[in-house]
Amino acid sequence: MKVEQISIKNYKMFKDASVKSLPPMSVFVGANGAGKSTFFDVFGFLSDALKENVSIAINRRGGFKEVITRGCNENDLIEIEIKFRNLQEELESSPLITYQLKVGQEENKIIVHTEVLKYRRGMRGKPWHFLNFHRGKGTAITNEDQYGQQDAEENREEQTLSSPDILAIKGLGQFERFKAISSFRKLLEGWFVSNLQIEAARTIGDVGFAPHLSSKGENLAQVTKYIFENHKTIFDKICKKMSERVPGIGNVEAIQNDAGQIILKFRDGSFKDPFISRYVSDGTIKMFAYLVLLYDPNPHPLLCIEEPENYLYPQLLTELVDELRIYSRRGGQVFITTHSPDFLNALDIEEVFCIIKKNGISSICRAKDIPSVVSLWEEGEKLGALWRRGYFREGGLF
């Protein structure tokens, strides 16, 4: 599954913002407070709403008044629209699926005003609303497999949710007969934000089952041990990549000590004895953690990474960009935020988006839509140099 377009209305500083033509790897730049983390939080909000309900998702963010854009009145709605495709090898071009969510507040209660999942194959023909709910009541199509067939008609099933603040995709997405609904639910369930912290990644952890790296990386040793014991081929690939990306590192081990704790040891080819993670450089730890994340045996369909440049030597940033591209080409979409000119220098202009805030409201634009940036980039200027010199500020859509 690949997200191609996102539209946001009345969500914090995004009064009316949209971004189109999202590639498999998309990098977002912007000043502090411009809205980069808030853009990621749109998926966090949807994920929380799916796991719990919309009321809990709103309250975790301070309540409706804190989430809805300043200046809106009590009748305005928070609106999120995501367009995506199911990437299926057997289809030359899968249809563009649209998910629309509108959330409001009535009598101090949060409600899902509208929730729609629809798609249309090609430019012609009537779109099928596979999911169409309002205030907890609606319908879902049960004959999705017949969509696109001649004379096929919609078979709808009426449903009533237990509460108007519950997402319909939460319940219906559990059933495989609702394929489009189920696939979008899986995207939100697999959404993940990585904000690796060096000290957390150095943690000597207790023995435990950890198949996936946590957001801050404090279970790095346990995940390394899990991959070594259950996916040896992938572990060998991670070690090989590590030796290529960080010269001198020959091998990595996850060892259980007498106290039952898991310790990471890095073997440097120049020394007989390996170093434990506590005494390895910050950049080495972080690069290894990213390789463990990116070569996860069950990768996240949508991976968001905040400021990966911290603690990494500039040359390693180019290496990391290569690994992120490899991940995205294997089917996992990647969104990244950065402030690093060196990171931007390793990117193509199609991969860069700018978030700009003016008078408290943020907009999103593609770097390729800023004429001065495109002109200078085509003349050989690096994107990082243009970012440092302020050219991206011209992209505001106000």
C-alpha positions as CSV (number, residue, x, y, z in Angstrom):
1,M,0.0,0.0,0.0
2,K,1.3,3.5,-0.9
3,V,-0.1,6.8,0.3
4,E,-0.2,9.3,-2.6
5,Q,-2.1,12.3,-1.2
6,I,-3.0,13.8,2.1
7,S,-5.4,16.7,2.8
8,I,-5.8,18.2,6.3
9,K,-8.4,20.8,7.4
10,N,-8.7,22.4,10.9
11,Y,-6.1,20.1,12.5
12,K,-4.0,22.2,14.8
13,M,-1.9,24.6,12.6
14,F,-3.1,23.0,9.4
15,K,-6.2,25.1,8.5
16,D,-6.3,23.8,4.9
17,A,-3.2,22.0,3.7
18,S,-2.6,19.2,1.2
19,V,0.3,17.4,-0.3
20,K,0.1,15.4,-3.5
21,S,2.3,13.0,-5.5
22,L,4.0,11.5,-2.5
23,P,6.9,9.2,-3.5
24,P,7.9,6.1,-1.7
25,M,10.4,8.2,0.3
26,S,9.3,11.7,1.3
27,V,11.4,14.1,3.3
28,F,9.9,17.1,5.0
29,V,11.8,20.2,6.0
30,G,10.7,23.3,7.9
31,A,11.6,25.6,10.8
32,N,11.1,24.6,14.4
33,G,7.4,24.8,15.2
34,A,6.3,24.8,11.5
35,G,4.3,21.6,11.8
36,K,6.5,18.7,10.9
37,S,5.7,16.7,14.0
38,T,2.1,17.7,13.7
39,F,2.0,16.3,10.2
40,F,3.2,12.9,11.5
41,D,0.7,13.2,14.3
42,V,-2.2,13.0,11.8
43,F,-1.3,9.3,11.4
44,G,-0.8,9.0,15.2
45,F,-4.3,10.5,15.7
46,L,-5.8,8.0,13.2
47,S,-3.9,5.1,14.8
48,D,-5.1,6.1,18.3
49,A,-8.7,6.5,17.1
50,L,-8.5,3.0,15.5
51,K,-7.0,1.3,18.6
52,E,-9.3,3.1,21.0
53,N,-11.9,5.6,19.8
54,V,-11.9,9.2,18.5
55,S,-12.8,10.7,21.9
56,I,-9.7,9.2,23.4
57,A,-7.5,10.2,20.5
58,I,-8.8,13.8,20.8
59,N,-8.4,13.9,24.6
60,R,-4.8,12.6,24.5
61,R,-4.1,15.8,22.5
62,G,-5.6,18.2,25.0
63,G,-9.3,18.1,23.9
64,F,-11.2,19.3,20.9
65,K,-10.4,23.0,21.5
66,E,-6.7,22.2,21.4
67,V,-6.8,20.0,18.3
68,I,-9.1,22.1,16.1
69,T,-7.4,25.1,14.4
70,R,-7.5,28.4,16.3
71,G,-10.2,30.7,15.1
72,C,-12.7,27.9,14.2
73,N,-16.2,27.9,15.7
74,E,-18.0,25.1,17.5
75,N,-19.7,23.9,14.3
76,D,-16.5,23.4,12.3
77,L,-15.1,19.9,11.7
78,I,-11.6,18.4,11.7
79,E,-11.2,16.8,8.3
80,I,-8.6,14.3,7.1
81,E,-8.5,12.8,3.6
82,I,-5.9,10.2,2.6
83,K,-5.6,8.8,-1.0
84,F,-3.7,5.5,-1.4
85,R,-3.3,2.5,-3.7
86,N,-3.0,-1.2,-2.9
87,L,0.1,-2.3,-4.7
88,Q,-0.7,-5.7,-6.1
89,E,1.7,-7.4,-8.5
90,E,-1.1,-9.0,-10.5
91,L,-2.6,-5.6,-11.4
92,E,-0.9,-3.2,-13.8
93,S,-2.5,-0.3,-12.0
94,S,-4.6,-0.5,-8.9
95,P,-7.4,2.0,-8.3
96,L,-6.8,5.1,-6.1
97,I,-8.7,4.6,-2.9
98,T,-9.9,7.6,-0.9
99,Y,-10.5,7.6,2.9
100,Q,-12.4,10.6,4.3
101,L,-12.9,11.4,8.0
102,K,-14.7,14.3,9.5
103,V,-14.8,14.8,13.3
104,G,-16.8,17.3,15.3
105,Q,-18.2,18.1,18.7
106,E,-21.8,18.2,19.7
107,E,-23.0,18.9,23.2
108,N,-19.4,18.5,24.4
109,K,-19.2,15.0,23.0
110,I,-16.9,13.9,20.2
111,I,-18.6,12.3,17.2
112,V,-17.5,10.9,13.8
113,H,-19.6,13.2,11.6
114,T,-18.6,11.4,8.4
115,E,-16.4,8.4,7.5
116,V,-16.2,7.3,3.8
117,L,-13.9,4.9,2.0
118,K,-14.4,4.9,-1.8
119,Y,-12.6,4.3,-5.1
120,R,-13.2,4.5,-8.8
121,R,-11.2,2.5,-11.4
122,G,-10.0,4.9,-14.1
123,M,-11.2,8.4,-14.8
124,R,-14.8,7.3,-15.7
125,G,-17.6,5.5,-14.0
126,K,-19.3,6.0,-10.7
127,P,-17.2,5.5,-7.6
128,W,-18.2,2.8,-5.2
129,H,-18.5,3.9,-1.5
130,F,-17.2,0.8,0.2
131,L,-17.8,2.4,3.5
132,N,-20.3,5.3,4.2
133,F,-21.0,6.2,7.8
134,H,-22.5,9.2,9.5
135,R,-22.8,9.5,13.3
136,G,-22.3,5.8,13.9
137,K,-24.7,4.5,11.3
138,G,-24.0,3.5,7.7
139,T,-23.4,0.9,5.0
140,A,-20.5,-1.2,3.7
141,I,-20.2,-3.0,0.4
142,T,-19.9,-6.8,0.6
143,N,-19.2,-7.7,-3.0
144,E,-16.0,-5.7,-3.6
145,D,-14.6,-8.5,-5.9
146,Q,-17.3,-7.6,-8.5
147,Y,-16.2,-3.9,-8.7
148,G,-15.3,-3.0,-12.3
149,Q,-17.3,-5.9,-13.8
150,Q,-20.0,-5.1,-16.4
151,D,-23.4,-4.5,-14.9
152,A,-22.1,-5.2,-11.4
153,E,-24.2,-3.6,-8.7
154,E,-23.4,-2.7,-5.1
155,N,-24.5,-5.1,-2.4
156,R,-24.7,-3.1,0.8
157,E,-24.9,-4.2,4.4
158,E,-26.3,-1.8,7.0
159,Q,-24.3,-1.5,10.2
160,T,-24.8,0.5,13.4
161,L,-21.8,1.1,15.7
162,S,-22.0,1.0,19.5
163,S,-21.0,4.6,19.7
164,P,-20.8,7.6,17.3
165,D,-17.1,8.2,18.3
166,I,-16.0,4.8,17.0
167,L,-14.4,4.4,13.6
168,A,-16.3,2.0,11.3
169,I,-12.9,0.7,10.0
170,K,-12.2,-0.5,13.5
171,G,-14.9,-3.1,13.4
172,L,-15.4,-3.8,9.8
173,G,-11.7,-3.9,9.1
174,Q,-11.4,-7.1,11.1
175,F,-13.3,-9.0,8.4
176,E,-11.4,-10.1,5.3
177,R,-14.6,-9.8,3.2
178,F,-14.3,-6.0,3.5
179,K,-10.9,-6.0,1.6
180,A,-10.4,-2.3,1.0
181,I,-11.4,-1.5,4.6
182,S,-9.2,-4.2,6.0
183,S,-6.2,-3.1,4.0
184,F,-6.5,0.5,5.2
185,R,-6.9,-0.6,8.8
186,K,-3.6,-2.6,8.4
187,L,-1.8,0.5,7.2
188,L,-2.8,2.4,10.3
189,E,-2.1,-0.5,12.6
190,G,1.4,-0.8,11.1
191,W,2.2,2.9,11.2
192,F,5.3,3.6,13.2
193,V,7.3,6.7,14.3
194,S,11.0,6.2,15.0
195,N,12.7,8.8,17.2
196,L,15.9,6.9,18.2
197,Q,17.6,8.0,21.4
198,I,21.3,7.1,21.8
199,E,21.2,6.5,25.5
200,A,18.1,4.4,25.2
201,A,19.7,2.3,22.5
202,R,22.7,1.6,24.8
203,T,20.4,0.1,27.4
204,I,21.4,-3.3,28.8
205,G,18.0,-5.0,28.7
206,D,16.4,-7.9,30.4
207,V,15.8,-11.1,28.5
208,G,12.5,-10.9,26.7
209,F,10.7,-11.4,23.4
210,A,11.0,-8.3,21.2
211,P,10.5,-8.8,17.4
212,H,10.3,-5.0,16.6
213,L,12.4,-2.1,17.6
214,S,10.7,0.4,19.9
215,S,10.3,4.1,19.0
216,K,13.3,5.2,21.1
217,G,15.3,2.0,20.6
218,E,15.7,0.9,24.2
219,N,15.0,-2.7,23.2
220,L,17.8,-2.8,20.6
221,A,19.7,-5.6,22.3
222,Q,16.6,-7.9,22.6
223,V,15.6,-7.3,18.9
224,T,19.1,-8.1,17.8
225,K,19.0,-11.3,19.7
226,Y,15.6,-12.1,18.2
227,I,16.7,-11.6,14.6
228,F,19.9,-13.6,15.2
229,E,18.0,-16.5,16.6
230,N,15.0,-16.5,14.2
231,H,16.2,-14.8,11.0
232,K,19.9,-15.6,10.7
233,T,20.0,-14.7,7.0
234,I,18.7,-11.2,7.7
235,F,21.0,-10.8,10.7
236,D,24.0,-11.7,8.5
237,K,22.8,-9.1,6.0
238,I,22.6,-6.4,8.7
239,C,26.2,-7.2,9.8
240,K,27.4,-7.1,6.2
241,K,25.7,-3.7,5.7
242,M,27.1,-2.5,9.0
243,S,30.7,-3.3,7.9
244,E,30.0,-1.5,4.6
245,R,28.5,1.6,6.2
246,V,30.8,1.8,9.2
247,P,34.4,0.7,8.2
248,G,36.1,-1.3,10.9
249,I,33.0,-2.9,12.4
250,G,33.3,-6.6,11.6
251,N,30.5,-8.2,13.6
252,V,27.8,-7.5,16.2
253,E,26.7,-9.9,18.9
254,A,23.8,-10.0,21.4
255,I,25.1,-11.9,24.5
256,Q,23.3,-12.9,27.7
257,N,25.3,-12.2,30.8
258,D,25.2,-14.1,34.1
259,A,22.6,-11.8,35.5
260,G,20.3,-12.7,32.6
261,Q,20.7,-9.4,30.8
262,I,21.2,-8.9,27.0
263,I,24.4,-7.0,26.1
264,L,25.4,-5.8,22.6
265,K,29.0,-6.3,21.6
266,F,30.6,-4.7,18.6
267,R,33.8,-6.3,17.1
268,D,36.3,-3.8,15.6
269,G,38.7,-5.5,13.2
270,S,41.6,-3.7,14.7
271,F,41.2,-5.2,18.2
272,K,41.0,-8.8,19.5
273,D,38.2,-8.2,22.0
274,P,34.8,-6.7,21.1
275,F,33.5,-3.5,22.7
276,I,30.2,-3.4,24.5
277,S,27.6,-0.9,23.3
278,R,28.3,1.5,26.2
279,Y,31.7,2.3,24.8
280,V,30.9,2.4,21.1
281,S,30.5,5.7,19.3
282,D,27.1,7.4,19.1
283,G,27.1,7.2,15.3
284,T,27.9,3.5,15.3
285,I,25.0,2.7,17.7
286,K,22.6,4.8,15.8
287,M,23.5,3.4,12.4
288,F,23.2,-0.2,13.7
289,A,19.8,0.7,15.2
290,Y,18.6,2.1,11.9
291,L,19.7,-1.1,10.0
292,V,17.9,-3.2,12.5
293,L,14.8,-1.1,12.0
294,L,15.0,-1.0,8.2
295,Y,15.7,-4.8,7.8
296,D,12.9,-5.8,10.1
297,P,11.6,-9.2,9.0
298,N,8.1,-7.8,9.1
299,P,8.6,-4.1,8.0
300,H,6.2,-1.4,8.8
301,P,4.0,-0.3,5.8
302,L,4.4,3.3,6.8
303,L,7.6,4.4,8.7
304,C,8.0,7.9,10.0
305,I,11.5,9.0,11.1
306,E,12.2,12.2,13.0
307,E,15.6,13.9,12.4
308,P,17.8,10.9,11.6
309,E,20.8,13.1,11.2
310,N,21.5,13.5,15.0
311,Y,24.8,11.9,16.0
312,L,25.7,10.7,12.5
313,Y,28.8,11.8,10.7
314,P,27.8,13.7,7.4
315,Q,29.2,10.9,5.2
316,L,27.0,8.4,7.1
317,L,23.9,10.4,6.2
318,T,24.4,9.6,2.5
319,E,24.7,6.0,3.4
320,L,21.5,6.2,5.5
321,V,19.6,7.8,2.6
322,D,20.6,4.8,0.4
323,E,19.3,2.4,3.1
324,L,16.0,4.3,3.4
325,R,15.5,4.2,-0.4
326,I,16.1,0.5,-0.4
327,Y,13.5,0.1,2.3
328,S,10.9,2.1,0.4
329,R,11.6,0.1,-2.8
330,R,10.9,-3.1,-1.0
331,G,7.3,-1.8,-0.3
332,G,7.6,0.1,3.0
333,Q,6.8,3.8,2.6
334,V,9.0,6.3,4.5
335,F,8.3,9.8,5.7
336,I,11.2,11.7,7.2
337,T,11.8,15.1,8.9
338,T,15.2,16.8,8.9
339,H,17.0,20.0,9.5
340,S,20.3,18.7,8.0
341,P,21.7,20.3,4.8
342,D,24.0,17.2,4.4
343,F,20.9,14.9,4.5
344,L,19.2,17.1,1.9
345,N,22.2,17.0,-0.3
346,A,21.8,13.3,-0.8
347,L,18.2,13.6,-2.0
348,D,16.4,14.1,-5.3
349,I,14.2,17.2,-5.6
350,E,11.1,14.9,-6.1
351,E,11.6,13.6,-2.6
352,V,11.6,16.9,-0.8
353,F,8.6,18.8,0.7
354,C,8.6,22.0,2.7
355,I,6.3,22.9,5.6
356,I,6.0,26.7,6.0
357,K,4.2,28.5,8.8
358,K,2.9,32.0,8.4
359,N,0.5,33.9,10.9
360,G,0.1,30.7,12.8
361,I,-1.1,28.6,9.8
362,S,1.0,26.0,8.0
363,S,1.1,24.9,4.4
364,I,3.0,22.1,2.6
365,C,4.6,22.4,-0.8
366,R,6.9,20.4,-3.0
367,A,10.4,21.6,-3.5
368,K,9.9,21.1,-7.3
369,D,7.1,23.6,-7.2
370,I,9.4,26.4,-6.0
371,P,10.8,27.9,-9.2
372,S,14.0,29.4,-7.8
373,V,14.9,26.1,-6.1
374,V,14.2,24.1,-9.3
375,S,16.3,26.5,-11.4
376,L,19.3,26.5,-9.1
377,W,19.1,22.7,-8.6
378,E,19.1,22.1,-12.3
379,E,22.2,24.3,-12.5
380,G,24.0,22.0,-10.1
381,E,23.3,23.5,-6.7
382,K,22.7,21.1,-3.8
383,L,19.4,21.1,-2.0
384,G,21.0,21.4,1.4
385,A,22.8,24.6,0.3
386,L,19.6,26.1,-1.0
387,W,17.8,25.2,2.3
388,R,20.6,26.8,4.3
389,R,20.4,30.0,2.2
390,G,16.6,30.3,2.7
391,Y,15.2,29.5,-0.7
392,F,12.6,27.1,0.6
393,R,10.9,29.9,2.4
394,E,9.6,31.1,-0.9
395,G,7.3,28.0,-1.2
396,G,4.5,29.2,1.1
397,L,1.1,28.7,-0.4
398,F,-0.5,31.8,1.2
